[in-house]
Amino acid sequence: MNTSDQNYENGASQLGNFLAGFLLGGLSGAATMLLLAPQSGKKTRANLQRKGIKVRNQMVKGVEDATAQVRIKARQITDNVQEHAEDLQQRGQDVIDEQRDHLSQSLKDLGEAVHT
Protein backbone atom coordinates (compact mmCIF):
# COMPACT_ATOMS: atom_id res chain seq x y z
CA MET A 1 0.00 0.00 0.00
CA ASN A 2 1.50 3.35 -0.92
CA THR A 3 1.64 6.52 1.11
CA SER A 4 -1.21 8.20 -0.82
CA ASP A 5 -3.57 5.34 0.00
CA GLN A 6 -2.55 5.41 3.67
CA ASN A 7 -3.05 9.17 3.86
CA TYR A 8 -6.47 8.81 2.25
CA GLU A 9 -7.50 6.09 4.70
CA ASN A 10 -6.21 8.11 7.66
CA GLY A 11 -8.10 11.18 6.46
CA ALA A 12 -11.30 9.18 5.99
CA SER A 13 -10.90 7.64 9.45
CA GLN A 14 -10.31 11.02 11.06
CA LEU A 15 -13.32 12.46 9.24
CA GLY A 16 -15.52 9.59 10.44
CA ASN A 17 -14.31 10.05 14.00
CA PHE A 18 -14.92 13.79 13.82
CA LEU A 19 -18.47 13.37 12.49
CA ALA A 20 -19.29 10.69 15.09
CA GLY A 21 -17.96 12.89 17.90
CA PHE A 22 -19.80 15.91 16.56
CA LEU A 23 -23.10 14.01 16.43
CA LEU A 24 -22.60 12.43 19.85
CA GLY A 25 -21.73 15.80 21.37
CA GLY A 26 -24.83 17.40 19.87
CA LEU A 27 -27.08 14.64 21.16
CA SER A 28 -25.62 14.68 24.67
CA GLY A 29 -25.89 18.48 24.75
CA ALA A 30 -29.55 18.28 23.75
CA ALA A 31 -30.25 15.63 26.39
CA THR A 32 -28.52 17.71 29.08
CA MET A 33 -30.51 20.76 28.05
CA LEU A 34 -33.76 18.83 28.40
CA LEU A 35 -32.87 17.56 31.84
CA LEU A 36 -31.71 20.91 33.18
CA ALA A 37 -34.20 23.23 31.44
CA PRO A 38 -35.91 25.56 33.96
CA GLN A 39 -38.57 26.71 31.49
CA SER A 40 -41.91 25.55 30.19
CA GLY A 41 -42.30 22.70 27.75
CA LYS A 42 -43.35 25.04 24.96
CA LYS A 43 -40.21 27.15 25.36
CA THR A 44 -38.08 24.04 25.69
CA ARG A 45 -39.54 22.62 22.45
CA ALA A 46 -38.89 25.93 20.66
CA ASN A 47 -35.32 25.99 21.96
CA LEU A 48 -34.83 22.37 20.94
CA GLN A 49 -36.11 23.16 17.48
CA ARG A 50 -33.72 26.12 17.15
CA LYS A 51 -30.81 24.11 18.50
CA GLY A 52 -31.70 21.20 16.23
CA ILE A 53 -31.70 23.48 13.20
CA LYS A 54 -28.38 24.96 14.30
CA VAL A 55 -26.83 21.51 14.81
CA ARG A 56 -28.22 20.34 11.47
CA ASN A 57 -26.76 23.39 9.70
CA GLN A 58 -23.40 22.81 11.37
CA MET A 59 -23.52 19.15 10.39
CA VAL A 60 -24.38 20.03 6.78
CA LYS A 61 -21.48 22.49 6.68
CA GLY A 62 -19.15 19.87 8.16
CA VAL A 63 -20.26 17.28 5.61
CA GLU A 64 -19.86 19.78 2.77
CA ASP A 65 -16.37 20.67 3.97
CA ALA A 66 -15.46 16.99 4.33
CA THR A 67 -16.84 16.26 0.86
CA ALA A 68 -14.77 19.08 -0.60
CA GLN A 69 -11.65 17.73 1.11
CA VAL A 70 -12.35 14.22 -0.18
CA ARG A 71 -12.81 15.56 -3.71
CA ILE A 72 -9.52 17.47 -3.49
CA LYS A 73 -7.73 14.38 -2.17
CA ALA A 74 -9.28 12.16 -4.85
CA ARG A 75 -8.15 14.61 -7.53
CA GLN A 76 -4.61 14.63 -6.10
CA ILE A 77 -4.53 10.83 -6.10
CA THR A 78 -5.88 10.71 -9.67
CA ASP A 79 -3.27 13.20 -10.85
CA ASN A 80 -0.54 11.25 -9.07
CA VAL A 81 -1.62 7.95 -10.65
CA GLN A 82 -1.84 9.58 -14.07
CA GLU A 83 1.65 11.05 -13.68
CA HIS A 84 3.07 7.65 -12.71
CA ALA A 85 1.27 5.98 -15.63
CA GLU A 86 2.73 8.49 -18.08
CA ASP A 87 6.19 7.95 -16.59
CA LEU A 88 5.85 4.17 -16.92
CA GLN A 89 4.61 4.54 -20.48
CA GLN A 90 7.65 6.68 -21.36
CA ARG A 91 10.01 4.18 -19.72
CA GLY A 92 8.41 1.36 -21.69
CA GLN A 93 8.76 3.28 -24.93
CA ASP A 94 12.42 4.00 -24.14
CA VAL A 95 13.10 0.29 -23.55
CA ILE A 96 11.36 -0.62 -26.82
CA ASP A 97 13.37 1.99 -28.74
CA GLU A 98 16.62 0.80 -27.15
CA GLN A 99 15.87 -2.85 -27.97
CA ARG A 100 14.87 -1.96 -31.55
CA ASP A 101 18.15 -0.06 -32.01
CA HIS A 102 20.07 -2.98 -30.52
CA LEU A 103 18.29 -5.48 -32.80
CA SER A 104 18.85 -3.27 -35.83
CA GLN A 105 22.56 -3.02 -35.06
CA SER A 106 22.75 -6.79 -34.52
CA LEU A 107 21.07 -7.46 -37.88
CA LYS A 108 23.41 -4.99 -39.56
CA ASP A 109 26.43 -6.69 -37.99
CA LEU A 110 25.06 -10.10 -39.05
CA GLY A 111 24.54 -8.88 -42.60
CA GLU A 112 28.10 -7.56 -42.76
CA ALA A 113 29.42 -10.85 -41.37
CA VAL A 114 27.52 -12.85 -44.01
CA HIS A 115 28.82 -10.67 -46.90
CA THR A 116 32.46 -10.98 -45.82
C-alpha positions as CSV (number, residue, x, y, z in Angstrom):
1,M,0.0,0.0,0.0
2,N,1.5,3.3,-0.9
3,T,1.6,6.5,1.1
4,S,-1.2,8.2,-0.8
5,D,-3.6,5.3,0.0
6,Q,-2.6,5.4,3.7
7,N,-3.1,9.2,3.9
8,Y,-6.5,8.8,2.2
9,E,-7.5,6.1,4.7
10,N,-6.2,8.1,7.7
11,G,-8.1,11.2,6.5
12,A,-11.3,9.2,6.0
13,S,-10.9,7.6,9.4
14,Q,-10.3,11.0,11.1
15,L,-13.3,12.5,9.2
16,G,-15.5,9.6,10.4
17,N,-14.3,10.0,14.0
18,F,-14.9,13.8,13.8
19,L,-18.5,13.4,12.5
20,A,-19.3,10.7,15.1
21,G,-18.0,12.9,17.9
22,F,-19.8,15.9,16.6
23,L,-23.1,14.0,16.4
24,L,-22.6,12.4,19.9
25,G,-21.7,15.8,21.4
26,G,-24.8,17.4,19.9
27,L,-27.1,14.6,21.2
28,S,-25.6,14.7,24.7
29,G,-25.9,18.5,24.7
30,A,-29.5,18.3,23.8
31,A,-30.2,15.6,26.4
32,T,-28.5,17.7,29.1
33,M,-30.5,20.8,28.1
34,L,-33.8,18.8,28.4
35,L,-32.9,17.6,31.8
36,L,-31.7,20.9,33.2
37,A,-34.2,23.2,31.4
38,P,-35.9,25.6,34.0
39,Q,-38.6,26.7,31.5
40,S,-41.9,25.6,30.2
41,G,-42.3,22.7,27.8
42,K,-43.3,25.0,25.0
43,K,-40.2,27.2,25.4
44,T,-38.1,24.0,25.7
45,R,-39.5,22.6,22.5
46,A,-38.9,25.9,20.7
47,N,-35.3,26.0,22.0
48,L,-34.8,22.4,20.9
49,Q,-36.1,23.2,17.5
50,R,-33.7,26.1,17.2
51,K,-30.8,24.1,18.5
52,G,-31.7,21.2,16.2
53,I,-31.7,23.5,13.2
54,K,-28.4,25.0,14.3
55,V,-26.8,21.5,14.8
56,R,-28.2,20.3,11.5
57,N,-26.8,23.4,9.7
58,Q,-23.4,22.8,11.4
59,M,-23.5,19.1,10.4
60,V,-24.4,20.0,6.8
61,K,-21.5,22.5,6.7
62,G,-19.1,19.9,8.2
63,V,-20.3,17.3,5.6
64,E,-19.9,19.8,2.8
65,D,-16.4,20.7,4.0
66,A,-15.5,17.0,4.3
67,T,-16.8,16.3,0.9
68,A,-14.8,19.1,-0.6
69,Q,-11.6,17.7,1.1
70,V,-12.4,14.2,-0.2
71,R,-12.8,15.6,-3.7
72,I,-9.5,17.5,-3.5
73,K,-7.7,14.4,-2.2
74,A,-9.3,12.2,-4.9
75,R,-8.1,14.6,-7.5
76,Q,-4.6,14.6,-6.1
77,I,-4.5,10.8,-6.1
78,T,-5.9,10.7,-9.7
79,D,-3.3,13.2,-10.8
80,N,-0.5,11.2,-9.1
81,V,-1.6,8.0,-10.6
82,Q,-1.8,9.6,-14.1
83,E,1.6,11.1,-13.7
84,H,3.1,7.6,-12.7
85,A,1.3,6.0,-15.6
86,E,2.7,8.5,-18.1
87,D,6.2,8.0,-16.6
88,L,5.8,4.2,-16.9
89,Q,4.6,4.5,-20.5
90,Q,7.6,6.7,-21.4
91,R,10.0,4.2,-19.7
92,G,8.4,1.4,-21.7
93,Q,8.8,3.3,-24.9
94,D,12.4,4.0,-24.1
95,V,13.1,0.3,-23.5
96,I,11.4,-0.6,-26.8
97,D,13.4,2.0,-28.7
98,E,16.6,0.8,-27.2
99,Q,15.9,-2.8,-28.0
100,R,14.9,-2.0,-31.5
101,D,18.2,-0.1,-32.0
102,H,20.1,-3.0,-30.5
103,L,18.3,-5.5,-32.8
104,S,18.9,-3.3,-35.8
105,Q,22.6,-3.0,-35.1
106,S,22.7,-6.8,-34.5
107,L,21.1,-7.5,-37.9
108,K,23.4,-5.0,-39.6
109,D,26.4,-6.7,-38.0
110,L,25.1,-10.1,-39.1
111,G,24.5,-8.9,-42.6
112,E,28.1,-7.6,-42.8
113,A,29.4,-10.8,-41.4
114,V,27.5,-12.8,-44.0
115,H,28.8,-10.7,-46.9
116,T,32.5,-11.0,-45.8
